[in-house]
């Protein structure tokens, strides 16, 4: 199993580096030199405890064809036009019914 380990640096053995046990690139967050093993271990612990990104689930994905969508839009437009006409008649603002100011 590949895990993060702390090893002495080759050029400066009094400083430490973080590496994968089986080799490979490490995250930018863990790169660099550490003055003590404890500080390197703490950095590894923080890195491993970070919140993992959740996969994005797109809930609004289209599951109907363009033709079906066009039919639904047309039906909704007709329904909205009828509702607007009813509201305009109810409020006395229908076409042909204009209030005239008498002075």
N, C-alpha and C positions, 0 to 999 in steps of 0.2 A: 504494500500500500504506500502510495506516495504521500509523504507528509513534510511539513516545514520543520527544518532543523536549524540550529545555530552552530556555526563553525568559525574557527579563527580565520582571519584574512590571511592570504598568502604573503602579501607584501608587508603588512603590518600585523604581526601575530598578537599584539596586545589589544587589537580591536576585533570586532566580530561582525559576521555577515549572516544573513538569512538565506537559506537555499532549500530547494526541494530535495528529498532524500534520493529520488531516482533521477534527478536532473530536470532541466527545463527552465523556462522563464518564470520569474516571480513578478508579482504585481508591483507597480511603481511605488505604492504605499510602503512596501517592505524593503525597497532598495536602499543602499547606503551602508555606512559603517556605524556600529554601536559600541559604546565604551564598556558596557558590561553585558554578560549573558542575560541577566535579569531584565535589562531594558529591552533587549531583543525579544525575549520570551513574552514580555508584556505587549509589545507591538504585534506579535503573532496572535496573542489572545484577543486583542482588539480587532484584528483583521478577521479572525475566525468568527467573532461574535457579531460582526456587522450584519445589518438586515439584508437578506437576499432579495434581489428584484423578483417580483411576481410576474408571471407571463401575462401579457396584455390580452384581455378577452374583449373583443369588439362585440357589443350587444346589439348594435344597430345595423347589423349586416343585412343587406337586401336579399330577401328570399323569394321574390316574385319577379316575373319578367317585366320588361319595359311596357309591353302591351297591356298587361294586367294593371300596372301602375297608372298608365294613361287613362284606363277605364275608371279606376277608382278616383282619380283626380277629377275627371269630368263629372262623376256622380256627386262628389263632395261640392263642386262648384255649383251644380244645380240646386242642391239642398241648401247651401248658404244663400243663394239668390232668393229662393222661396222664403227663407227665414227673414232675410232683410226686408223683403217686400211686405211681409206680415207686420214686422215691427214698424215700418214706415207708415203703413195704414193705421196701425194702432195709435201712433203718435201724431197723426194728422199731417204728415209730411209727404204724402204720396204725390206722384206726378199729377198735375191738374188741380190739386187742392193747395192753393196758396192763400195765405192770409193777407188781406189788404188792410193797410192802416187807414182809418178814416180820421181825417183832421177836421 
